[in-house]
């Protein structure tokens, strides 16, 4: 299975890939173009979440306006015109059918009113592409050993194949979220019906295996599109991305994975994988990363407990 090979790093800091920190205008322009053309711009790492406004959708005039605003040429040509554009936008009713995915714990709290604040030293460990019959049990044992709760973004088809592993993760206090049914790299460009099936079949698989309805979704490879964002919101799923990606799926060596993950700051969302291939490097890295981050005073948290499934 291919994994996040198409996701481009948003920003590099000392060799560490961090997401969600790009100037949001590039993403806004791409989204506005997609809205105007009624096509799907696929954005991998193109969203900036911090302070980025929700974008109007299903509204070509709003889309055209955003496109205009996102163009430095337009802005520099006429200050008065730019001001008028901004005023019109300010008067536009808020339409947040989609917005940027969550990149950090502070994003998560902002986007989910009523969520209690996470501890000041919290980090969120997310583990994607399982459950896997070899690597998920090993990683579960490691998480148990270091008393480190995690959030598993699981693939629906594998949850159907290995439901006991989903139940094991839940019983150990971990959180489960939706990572599509078959992990198609081209999910953002699929027809709406196929995209919907990828979301909902996974919801069903998790309900059957884990006994609750997931409330978060992560796009395969972190590749988002406006249509996917709308669909995610329409099904009451919060789009969750990540802050730090050690690119462990590419097997860069456990030392690289360790160094990337040890760059975590409080509030970061860490990405790694228990599925999609040989995860021995990830496993070896976690043996070092889990105790070292805890020794630094960071606290592993999960997303809030899921609601019981509506059957
Ligand atoms: Zn994945």
Boltz pocket constraint, residues with backbone or C-beta under 6 A from the ligand:
constraints:
  - pocket:
      binder: B
      contacts: [[A, 3], [A, 4], [A, 128], [A, 129], [A, 179], [A, 183], [A, 219], [A, 220], [A, 221]]
      max_distance: 6.0
